[in-house]
Amino acid sequence: PATAQIKQLKIYIMTNANKLILALKKEMTHKGITQNYIAEKLDVKQANVSLILSGKRVPRIDTFNNIAGILNLELVVEKKKQKKTCRYENNN
């Protein structure tokens, strides 16, 4: 069902968000860009940026894209090839 696919997508995004966050933080350090600068550009509080970059809050994909844009990066989302998995169905 569609609901299961949406849940699976959310789980995939959340488990891979840390990799994206690490890449963004590395680029921020490389370019000397601060959380305050990102916050100003996004028109949010620095505390919100801190929560995102610490992995305590997973933002919407457009927020990730906006942060990437501020860093002059392009965020590319690709569909992952599905692996065969075991499924559990409740027959009750």
N, C-alpha and C positions, 0 to 999 in steps of 0.2 A: 504493500500500500504506500501511497504518497507520504503519509505521516512518518513511516519508518525511514524513508529516504531522506526526509528533512532532518530527522533526528540524527541519522548517520552523518549527514553533511555537517551539522553543528558539532558533533563529536570530532570529526576530522579537522575542522577549522580550529577547534580549541586545542587539540593535541599538537597541532603544527604552528599555533600562534607563537609559541616560545621561540621557534626558529626564526620567524619573521621579526619578532621583537629584538632578538639578538642581532640580526642583520641591521635593523634600523638604528639600534644603539651604537653599533660599530661605525656606521656611516656618520652618525651625529658626532661621535668622538673624532673621527677622521677629519670632518669638516669644521669642527669647533662650534657646533650648533648646540645650544642649551635647551633644556626643557622649557624655560621661560620663553624663548624665541618661538618654539613650536606652539606653546599655549597662546601666545599673542596672535600668531598666524591663524590658529584654529578658532580664536575667540572663545577660549575656555580657560579655566583656572589651571595653574601649574600643577596643582594637586591631582587633577584629572589625568594630565599627561603622565605624571609620576605613577599613578595607579596602572595605567596602560603599560608603561615601560617596565614596571616591576612584575607584570603578569597577573596582578591582582584583579584586573578588569579586562575582559576581552571585548574590544569595541566592535562596532559594525565594520564590515569590509570597506565601506566608503571612508571611514575614519582612518583606517590603515592606509588607504589609497591617498588621502589628503596628506598624511604625514610623509609618505613616500614622495609625493609631489613637492612638498616643502624642501625635501632633501635632494630634489632634482633626480629622483628615481622613478621608474615606471613599475608599478605593481601588476604582474601578470598572473591571472588565475587560469589554471588549466584543469580540465577534468582528469582525474586520476583513473588509471586503468583499474578495474575491479578485480580483486583476487577472489578465488573461490573460498567461501567461508561456510562454517557450520551455522545452521539456523535453528532456532528453537521456536517451536510453535506450541502454544498452549491450547490443547483441545478441549478444555473444560467449558 
